Structure formats: C-alpha cells, structure tokens
Amino acid sequence: MARDMKFRFTFWKLVFLFLMAAGLYATFLRFTQGLGASTNLSDKFPWGIWISFDVLCGVMLAAGGFTLTAAVHILNIKRMHSIIRPTILTAFLGYILVCAALMYDLGKPYNIWHPLIMRNPHSVMFEVAYCVMLYTTVLALEFSPIVLEHFKLEKPLKVVRTILIPLVIFGVILSTLHQSSLGTLYLIVPGKLHPFWYSPLLPAFFFLSAIAVGLAMTIFESSMSSKHFGLQLELPVLQELGRVLLVVLGVYGILRLEDLANRGALKLAFRPGYEMYLFWLEISLAIILPLILLSQRKVRTSPNGLYVSAVLVVLGFITNRMNVSITGFEGSTGVRYFPKWSELAVTGMIIAIGFAAFGLAVKYLPIFPKEELETEIEVEEVTGVPVSAAVLEHAGD
C-alpha cells in the first residue's frame, strides 16, 4: 500500500520552522556583525552557551556511540546489537552538529583547519581538536554500512565490515581521550572555578558522566523511537542498560562525595547562595533521584521508569556541564552571564536539525530492522493505530 505523501502541518513542524527561521536570522547576525553584536560574551566571559551546551554537552550526549559499540563489537555482547545502529546514528549526528556549533563560537571560523598543520602537542585543546576530528571520521565509517546497505553496494560494504573491529577500538581510544580531556581544560583555573566544580578529578568525572549519559541517551532514544515510529522497545536490553547505569551513577556519586569531602568543599553545600542552589539541582537530577528510582526493581524493569530515569540523568549532567563552564566562573569574574536571544536561537536550530535528521534517517535508511518497519506501516495504514513488532509476533503465536 502506498503511504499518504501529503504534507501536513503539525504543532512540532511549526516549532521546527520557527526555530529554523530564528536560527538562520541569528546566523546572519553572527557572520555579518560578529560575536559582539550577536552574543552576550565579553573579555571577562568569553565562553558561553555555544561552548557549554553545544560543544561540551553535545560531545557528552553523543557518548553512546563508543559505549555501545565497545559493548557489542569488542565485548561481544550480541544481545545489544539491535540498538547499535540508532546509537551510532545519534553519535554521528551529535559530532557533526558539535563541529557546526563550534564554527559559531570561533572568532575566525574559516581558520578551523589550522590545527591540522599548526600542531601544539602540549595543548589540551589541540588534543581535543584532533580527537574530535578523527572520531567524527571513525563515526562516518561506522555509519557507512547503513548507507551502503541501502544502495546495495556490496563491495565497499565488505571492505568496511573487514576493518570494523579496528575502527571501533580506535574510536573507543579517541573517545576516552577527548571525553576526559574536556575536563582537563578546566584544570588550569583552580583559583577561578568554584570549589563545587573544580577538582583534580575533573577528567575522570567528565569521562564517567559521558558513559552515564551515553547509556541514558540510548534508553531515551529507544523509548522515543518506540513512541513516535511504532517500533518495538527492546525492553530486556534497556533493562540491562538500566542496571549498568545504576552502577555507573553509584561509582560517580561516591567519587564526587569523597572528592568534595577531601577538598573541604562539602560544607559549602549547606551555605545558601546562587551556586549552592544550582549545585543541588545538578546533584538531585544526576545522582540522587536516578539512584532512588533505578534501585527499585519495579522502576528498573518498567519502560516508563527507565525513560524517566534516563531523562533525569541527561538533564542532570547537562546541568553539571553548564555549572562547570558557566556557573562556576561567574563568582570569580563578577559577571552574571545569560545568553542573548540569538545565542539561544542558534542552539535551538542545531537541536531541531538533530531531531529532524534523526527522523529522516530512520525513515529512509535501515536504522531499525526492515521487516518490523514494513509490517507496522501496513498495519498502521489499515487500522490507524501503530502496532509494535512484539504485538504482531505474539498474535502470530
């Protein structure tokens, strides 16, 4: 049966068009009038939301790529294979959008290629630039079998599959390096970053938080795909991810508590103030509430429970990255930074493009099992109700 190809306006399509229009106008302002006219950045506060959210959080949100590919291809956990493709898609889109966002923040974006020939091996930022560049290339190669399958290009597909394991290992090494090095960037400001967030363990905290968010994003995207595309929710796999997430959050929480106590910063957690409130918001969202939820078996085995826990983890660690890169510096600089509308518009546009690209990829490429998609499309056309592959299989039995 042919699907109805008529374009229909929905609320979310209107939101997408609004975000695109605002973002494109903000882009015009940025590249015609410069950073001063299009942002609230200054010499005292040179890094804002385009770095703190679009780059630091963007790289973290794409961390499921190395976490899940390592589990499937290196540790040979085959039962997680069903969610590997949407995870790689999310990671690939995430890194492309991070690179795009970085172009907005650079004073001279046309010089972004300079690290290729102007090497500074003593710079952490140089290492991050090279790792992100190389890992984006690795993700493109890991994603390529999906495209090659779609166009039935057997020979290049065979070549990519031959080098897949070395690619995955190389990608895990690169991810480990730059996920932790993003935290290393802030080790040079011990007198400026608030004690809540400055720590010699920042590289370890950034790496552990990336693993936690990678797991949470996999649960989140699987849940959303099940809801909006009518695909089967791989509940046993997501339950296992929930158990691993519980362990990772427990390790992170213990390290964070011991670090705060050893540095004498724990007493500040009960001293009312701007930083204290945002600290407790971060800790509650990222650690306390998810640990309480995931420690209960009925929550950990429930699709809705896993979804809520994953959303809390993602929001909590986004708050953490924003606190490290913005909140923690406001006291020492004497500046209260809030992004200009054009900064928010660019960020909103990038997020909208990410969601739209994911939806288009799922629609036109074999991201999910083809048989499930075709069967569900036919049933949905007849009944008007999305039917999961799990229901169909049960009915067949």
Backbone torsions as a table, in degrees:
resi	resn	phi	psi	omega
1	MET	NA	139.3	177.8
2	ALA	-81.9	139.4	-179.8
3	ARG	-82.1	153.9	178.3
4	ASP	-68.3	114.0	-174.5
5	MET	-93.2	0.9	-179.3
6	LYS	-65.8	136.2	179.0
7	PHE	-80.9	126.9	179.5
8	ARG	-119.9	133.5	177.1
9	PHE	-77.0	131.7	173.7
10	THR	-124.9	172.3	-179.6
11	PHE	-58.5	-45.1	-176.1
12	TRP	-71.9	-28.8	174.6
13	LYS	-68.6	-37.7	176.2
14	LEU	-65.7	-39.7	176.5
15	VAL	-61.9	-42.9	179.1
16	PHE	-60.4	-46.7	179.9
17	LEU	-63.1	-39.1	177.9
18	PHE	-63.4	-46.0	-179.9
19	LEU	-63.6	-38.9	178.7
20	MET	-65.8	-43.1	180.0
21	ALA	-63.6	-46.7	179.2
22	ALA	-64.3	-41.2	-179.1
23	GLY	-66.7	-39.8	179.0
24	LEU	-67.3	-38.3	176.7
25	TYR	-66.4	-40.9	176.7
26	ALA	-63.9	-36.4	176.2
27	THR	-62.5	-42.2	177.1
28	PHE	-60.1	-44.5	178.2
29	LEU	-62.1	-43.7	-177.0
30	ARG	-61.2	-45.0	-172.6
31	PHE	-93.1	-1.6	174.1
32	THR	-110.4	-30.0	-176.9
33	GLN	-115.2	-6.3	174.4
34	GLY	89.3	177.9	-177.4
35	LEU	-67.4	-36.6	-177.0
36	GLY	-60.9	-39.3	-177.5
37	ALA	-84.0	-21.9	-173.2
38	SER	-108.2	-0.9	-179.8
39	THR	-139.4	168.7	171.6
40	ASN	-100.7	23.4	178.6
41	LEU	-78.2	159.2	-179.8
42	SER	-152.2	177.0	176.8
43	ASP	-63.2	-31.9	178.3
44	LYS	-76.2	-29.1	-177.6
45	PHE	-135.6	79.2	-171.8
46	PRO	-83.1	-15.9	-179.3
47	TRP	-114.4	122.2	-179.7
48	GLY	-120.5	-142.1	-172.4
49	ILE	-68.3	-27.4	179.5
50	TRP	-66.4	-25.6	173.9
51	ILE	-93.2	-50.1	-172.7
52	SER	-64.6	-42.5	-179.2
53	PHE	-97.9	-54.9	-172.6
54	ASP	-64.1	-32.8	-178.0
55	VAL	-102.2	-61.6	-176.4
56	LEU	-60.5	-48.0	179.5
57	CYS	-74.0	-35.5	-179.8
58	GLY	-61.4	-44.4	177.6
59	VAL	-63.5	-41.0	-180.0
60	MET	-65.3	-43.2	-177.9
61	LEU	-65.6	-21.9	179.3
62	ALA	-92.3	8.1	-173.6
63	ALA	-70.6	-13.9	177.4
64	GLY	-60.8	-24.0	-179.5
65	GLY	-58.2	-51.7	-178.8
66	PHE	-78.6	-30.0	-179.3
67	THR	-65.5	-50.5	-175.8
68	LEU	-77.1	-36.7	178.4
69	THR	-65.6	-36.1	175.9
70	ALA	-64.2	-41.8	-179.5
71	ALA	-63.7	-41.7	-175.3
72	VAL	-80.1	-49.5	-170.7
73	HIS	-90.9	-29.2	-178.9
74	ILE	-96.8	-48.8	179.2
75	LEU	-83.5	-7.7	174.9
76	ASN	61.5	39.3	176.5
77	ILE	-88.4	84.9	-171.4
78	LYS	-66.8	-25.0	-177.6
79	ARG	-67.5	-13.2	177.5
80	MET	-95.0	5.3	-174.4
81	HIS	-63.7	-28.7	-175.5
82	SER	-65.9	-21.7	-178.3
83	ILE	-107.9	8.4	-175.1
84	ILE	-72.3	-37.4	-176.7
85	ARG	-68.6	-49.1	176.1
86	PRO	-62.1	-29.3	178.1
87	THR	-68.9	-43.3	177.3
88	ILE	-64.8	-39.3	177.3
89	LEU	-59.8	-46.5	178.6
90	THR	-60.2	-44.4	-179.5
91	ALA	-64.5	-44.6	-178.8
92	PHE	-62.6	-47.2	177.1
93	LEU	-62.1	-39.8	-179.1
94	GLY	-60.3	-45.5	-178.0
95	TYR	-71.3	-35.4	175.7
96	ILE	-62.3	-43.7	-179.0
97	LEU	-70.9	-32.2	174.1
98	VAL	-61.4	-45.0	178.6
99	CYS	-63.0	-39.4	178.2
100	ALA	-65.4	-42.4	180.0
101	ALA	-64.2	-36.0	-179.8
102	LEU	-62.8	-30.9	179.3
103	MET	-62.6	-30.6	178.5
104	TYR	-70.8	-35.6	-173.5
105	ASP	-83.0	-25.8	-179.0
106	LEU	-69.7	133.9	178.5
107	GLY	-60.5	-39.5	176.8
108	LYS	-125.4	82.0	-173.9
109	PRO	-61.2	-24.1	-179.9
110	TYR	-70.8	-6.9	176.1
111	ASN	-97.8	13.7	-175.2
112	ILE	-62.6	-21.3	-179.1
113	TRP	-80.3	-7.8	-174.7
114	HIS	-56.6	-38.1	179.1
115	PRO	-58.4	-21.0	179.2
116	LEU	-63.3	-34.2	-177.0
117	ILE	-117.5	-20.3	179.8
118	MET	-103.8	77.0	-171.5
119	ARG	-82.4	139.8	174.8
120	ASN	-135.7	86.0	-173.9
121	PRO	-64.9	-10.9	178.9
122	HIS	-88.9	-3.9	-176.7
123	SER	-98.8	129.5	175.9
124	VAL	-65.0	-38.5	-179.1
125	MET	-64.2	-34.5	175.9
126	PHE	-63.1	-43.3	179.2
127	GLU	-63.9	-41.3	178.2
128	VAL	-63.6	-43.7	-179.2
129	ALA	-60.4	-45.8	-179.0
130	TYR	-67.0	-42.7	-178.7
131	CYS	-64.9	-42.8	179.8
132	VAL	-64.6	-42.8	179.0
133	MET	-61.4	-47.4	-178.4
134	LEU	-68.9	-39.4	-178.3
135	TYR	-70.4	-32.5	174.2
136	THR	-61.7	-39.4	176.2
137	THR	-64.3	-42.6	177.9
138	VAL	-61.5	-43.6	179.1
139	LEU	-63.5	-37.0	176.9
140	ALA	-61.3	-41.1	178.7
141	LEU	-70.1	-38.2	177.8
142	GLU	-67.1	-31.5	-179.9
143	PHE	-81.5	-22.9	-173.4
144	SER	-58.5	-34.9	178.2
145	PRO	-57.1	-30.9	178.9
146	ILE	-64.2	-43.6	179.1
147	VAL	-70.5	-42.3	-179.1
148	LEU	-64.2	-37.5	176.1
149	GLU	-62.8	-42.0	-177.7
150	HIS	-60.9	-40.4	-178.9
151	PHE	-95.1	7.1	176.3
152	LYS	55.4	45.4	177.9
153	LEU	-96.2	87.6	-169.6
154	GLU	-68.8	-41.7	-175.6
155	LYS	-65.3	-52.9	176.8
156	PRO	-63.8	-30.7	176.9
157	LEU	-62.5	-41.6	179.0
158	LYS	-64.4	-39.0	179.3
159	VAL	-64.2	-46.4	-179.0
160	VAL	-63.3	-42.2	179.5
161	ARG	-64.7	-29.9	178.5
162	THR	-65.9	-36.6	-176.7
163	ILE	-100.1	10.3	-172.9
164	LEU	-63.0	-46.0	-177.3
165	ILE	-62.6	-48.9	175.3
166	PRO	-58.5	-36.1	177.4
167	LEU	-61.6	-45.8	-179.1
168	VAL	-62.2	-44.4	179.3
169	ILE	-61.6	-45.3	178.5
170	PHE	-61.6	-41.1	179.1
171	GLY	-64.1	-40.0	178.1
172	VAL	-63.8	-41.0	178.3
173	ILE	-62.7	-47.1	-179.9
174	LEU	-62.2	-43.3	-179.8
175	SER	-63.8	-43.3	178.4
176	THR	-58.8	-41.0	-178.9
177	LEU	-66.0	-52.6	-172.0
178	HIS	-83.6	-25.9	174.0
179	GLN	-62.5	-42.2	178.2
180	SER	-75.6	-33.5	-177.6
181	SER	-68.6	-23.6	174.0
182	LEU	-61.3	-34.6	174.0
183	GLY	-73.3	-33.7	179.4
184	THR	-61.8	-30.3	179.1
185	LEU	-53.0	-32.2	-173.2
186	TYR	-94.5	3.1	178.3
187	LEU	-74.1	-13.6	-178.1
188	ILE	-86.7	2.6	-176.8
189	VAL	-124.1	52.0	-177.5
190	PRO	-63.2	-27.9	-179.1
191	GLY	-88.6	-8.0	-175.8
192	LYS	-110.0	-32.9	-179.3
193	LEU	-83.3	133.3	-176.9
194	HIS	-57.1	144.0	-178.7
195	PRO	-57.6	-23.4	175.5
196	PHE	-59.0	-32.8	-170.6
197	TRP	-119.1	-19.4	175.2
198	TYR	-78.6	132.0	178.6
199	SER	-161.8	143.7	172.5
200	PRO	-61.5	-16.5	-179.9
201	LEU	-92.0	10.1	-178.8
202	LEU	-53.2	-43.4	177.5
203	PRO	-58.4	-41.5	178.9
204	ALA	-67.7	-39.8	178.7
205	PHE	-63.6	-41.8	179.5
206	PHE	-65.0	-39.3	-179.5
207	PHE	-68.3	-46.5	179.7
208	LEU	-63.9	-40.6	179.6
209	SER	-65.9	-33.8	177.0
210	ALA	-64.5	-41.2	177.7
211	ILE	-63.6	-45.1	-179.8
212	ALA	-60.7	-45.9	-178.5
213	VAL	-70.5	-34.1	175.6
214	GLY	-59.3	-44.2	177.1
215	LEU	-65.4	-44.4	-178.8
216	ALA	-64.6	-39.8	179.3
217	MET	-66.1	-33.9	177.2
218	THR	-64.2	-44.4	176.3
219	ILE	-62.2	-44.5	-178.1
220	PHE	-61.4	-50.9	-176.2
221	GLU	-67.9	-34.0	176.9
222	SER	-66.5	-40.8	178.1
223	SER	-64.8	-44.3	-180.0
224	MET	-67.0	-37.7	178.1
225	SER	-65.2	-39.1	178.0
226	SER	-63.0	-37.2	-177.2
227	LYS	-75.9	-44.9	-170.5
228	HIS	-96.1	-22.1	179.6
229	PHE	-111.1	1.1	179.0
230	GLY	65.8	27.9	-177.5
231	LEU	-91.8	155.9	179.8
232	GLN	-65.7	130.5	174.8
233	LEU	-82.5	117.7	-178.8
234	GLU	-76.1	74.8	-171.2
235	LEU	-60.8	-45.3	179.0
236	PRO	-58.5	-38.7	178.7
237	VAL	-67.6	-44.4	-179.1
238	LEU	-67.2	-32.8	175.1
239	GLN	-63.3	-39.2	177.0
240	GLU	-66.2	-40.4	175.9
241	LEU	-61.8	-36.8	177.9
242	GLY	-62.9	-39.2	178.5
243	ARG	-67.0	-42.3	178.6
244	VAL	-65.2	-40.9	178.9
245	LEU	-60.4	-39.4	177.6
246	LEU	-59.0	-43.3	179.7
247	VAL	-66.4	-45.2	-178.9
248	VAL	-62.3	-43.3	178.7
249	LEU	-64.7	-37.4	177.9
250	GLY	-63.2	-44.5	178.3
251	VAL	-63.2	-45.7	179.5
252	TYR	-60.5	-45.6	-178.3
253	GLY	-62.6	-42.0	179.1
254	ILE	-64.7	-45.4	178.8
255	LEU	-62.2	-41.2	-179.0
256	ARG	-65.6	-42.0	180.0
257	LEU	-65.5	-45.9	179.4
258	GLU	-63.5	-38.9	179.5
259	ASP	-64.5	-45.3	178.6
260	LEU	-62.3	-40.9	-180.0
261	ALA	-67.5	-43.6	-178.1
262	ASN	-66.0	-31.2	-179.7
263	ARG	-90.5	-0.1	179.1
264	GLY	73.7	18.2	-177.5
265	ALA	-92.9	-8.8	-175.7
266	LEU	-65.3	-32.8	-179.7
267	LYS	-63.9	-25.4	179.4
268	LEU	-70.1	-18.0	-178.3
269	ALA	-68.0	-12.0	-179.4
270	PHE	-118.1	17.7	177.4
271	ARG	-107.5	106.0	-173.4
272	PRO	-53.5	137.8	179.2
273	GLY	171.3	170.6	-178.3
274	TYR	-55.3	-50.6	-178.8
275	GLU	-64.6	-37.3	-178.4
276	MET	-62.4	-42.9	-178.0
277	TYR	-64.4	-43.2	179.6
278	LEU	-71.6	-30.4	174.8
279	PHE	-62.6	-47.7	-178.7
280	TRP	-69.3	-31.3	174.6
281	LEU	-61.9	-46.2	179.0
282	GLU	-61.5	-49.6	-177.4
283	ILE	-63.7	-39.6	-179.4
284	SER	-66.0	-45.7	-177.1
285	LEU	-72.3	-41.2	-172.3
286	ALA	-85.1	-30.5	-171.6
287	ILE	-122.9	-60.8	-169.0
288	ILE	-62.0	-57.5	-176.4
289	LEU	-64.6	-46.2	177.5
290	PRO	-62.0	-37.4	178.6
291	LEU	-65.1	-40.6	178.0
292	ILE	-62.5	-44.4	-177.6
293	LEU	-69.3	-50.5	-174.7
294	LEU	-71.3	-19.0	177.6
295	SER	-75.4	-11.7	177.2
296	GLN	-95.7	124.5	-174.2
297	ARG	-61.9	-36.9	-178.0
298	LYS	-67.0	-29.0	176.2
299	VAL	-77.3	-43.0	-175.8
300	ARG	-68.5	-20.5	179.6
301	THR	-104.6	6.9	-178.6
302	SER	-106.1	133.6	177.2
303	PRO	-57.3	-43.7	179.7
304	ASN	-68.2	-37.6	178.4
305	GLY	-64.9	-43.0	177.8
306	LEU	-64.3	-40.8	-179.5
307	TYR	-62.6	-48.1	179.9
308	VAL	-62.2	-43.3	179.1
309	SER	-61.6	-42.5	-179.9
310	ALA	-64.4	-42.0	179.0
311	VAL	-62.3	-41.8	178.6
312	LEU	-61.9	-42.7	180.0
313	VAL	-63.3	-46.2	-179.7
314	VAL	-61.2	-48.6	179.8
315	LEU	-63.6	-37.7	-178.8
316	GLY	-64.8	-44.6	-177.9
317	PHE	-79.8	-23.4	168.6
318	ILE	-63.5	-43.4	176.5
319	THR	-60.7	-39.3	178.5
320	ASN	-61.5	-48.0	-179.6
321	ARG	-64.2	-38.0	177.5
322	MET	-67.2	-36.5	177.6
323	ASN	-66.2	-43.7	-179.6
324	VAL	-63.0	-43.6	-171.5
325	SER	-91.5	-17.8	-178.3
326	ILE	-125.4	-64.6	-175.0
327	THR	-56.4	-43.3	-176.4
328	GLY	-64.7	-18.5	-178.1
329	PHE	-99.8	-16.0	-173.3
330	GLU	-63.6	-36.1	-179.9
331	GLY	-65.5	-44.4	-176.8
332	SER	-74.0	-29.4	-179.2
333	THR	-88.5	-19.1	-177.0
334	GLY	73.8	17.4	-178.1
335	VAL	-116.7	133.5	172.0
336	ARG	-100.6	103.4	-176.2
337	TYR	-89.0	131.0	168.5
338	PHE	-136.2	130.0	-174.3
339	PRO	-62.3	145.9	174.4
340	LYS	-70.9	159.6	-177.5
341	TRP	-56.2	-35.9	-178.2
342	SER	-68.9	-32.3	174.8
343	GLU	-65.0	-44.3	178.8
344	LEU	-65.9	-35.6	-179.4
345	ALA	-65.5	-42.5	178.5
346	VAL	-63.8	-44.2	178.4
347	THR	-62.0	-43.9	178.3
348	GLY	-62.0	-40.0	178.5
349	MET	-63.3	-42.7	-179.6
350	ILE	-63.7	-41.9	177.7
351	ILE	-63.3	-43.4	179.8
352	ALA	-62.3	-41.9	178.0
353	ILE	-62.0	-39.3	178.6
354	GLY	-61.2	-46.5	178.9
355	PHE	-64.3	-43.1	-178.8
356	ALA	-65.1	-42.3	-179.8
357	ALA	-64.4	-39.2	177.5
358	PHE	-62.1	-45.3	179.9
359	GLY	-62.7	-41.9	178.8
360	LEU	-65.8	-40.2	179.2
361	ALA	-62.8	-43.1	178.8
362	VAL	-64.2	-34.6	-177.5
363	LYS	-72.9	-38.3	-170.6
364	TYR	-110.2	-10.6	-179.2
365	LEU	-121.2	157.0	-178.9
366	PRO	-78.1	66.3	178.4
367	ILE	-75.3	-40.9	176.4
368	PHE	-111.2	161.6	-179.4
369	PRO	-52.0	127.9	-173.3
370	LYS	-63.2	-37.6	-177.0
371	GLU	-62.6	-40.0	-178.7
372	GLU	-65.0	-43.9	-178.5
373	LEU	-61.1	-47.9	-176.3
374	GLU	-64.8	-42.5	-179.6
375	THR	-63.6	-44.1	-177.3
376	GLU	-68.7	-34.7	178.6
377	ILE	-63.2	-43.9	-179.1
378	GLU	-64.2	-44.8	-179.3
379	VAL	-65.2	-38.6	-179.7
380	GLU	-64.9	-36.7	179.5
381	GLU	-65.3	-37.6	-177.5
382	VAL	-75.7	-45.5	-172.8
383	THR	-98.4	-23.0	-175.3
384	GLY	80.5	3.8	-179.0
385	VAL	-121.5	126.2	177.0
386	PRO	-60.9	132.2	180.0
387	VAL	-120.2	127.3	-178.8
388	SER	-77.5	157.2	178.3
389	ALA	-62.7	-27.7	179.6
390	ALA	-65.4	-41.4	179.9
391	VAL	-66.3	-41.5	-179.9
392	LEU	-62.4	-42.9	-179.2
393	GLU	-63.8	-41.1	179.6
394	HIS	-65.0	-39.6	-180.0
395	ALA	-65.8	-36.1	178.8
396	GLY	-66.1	-32.5	179.5
397	ASP	-71.3	NA	NA
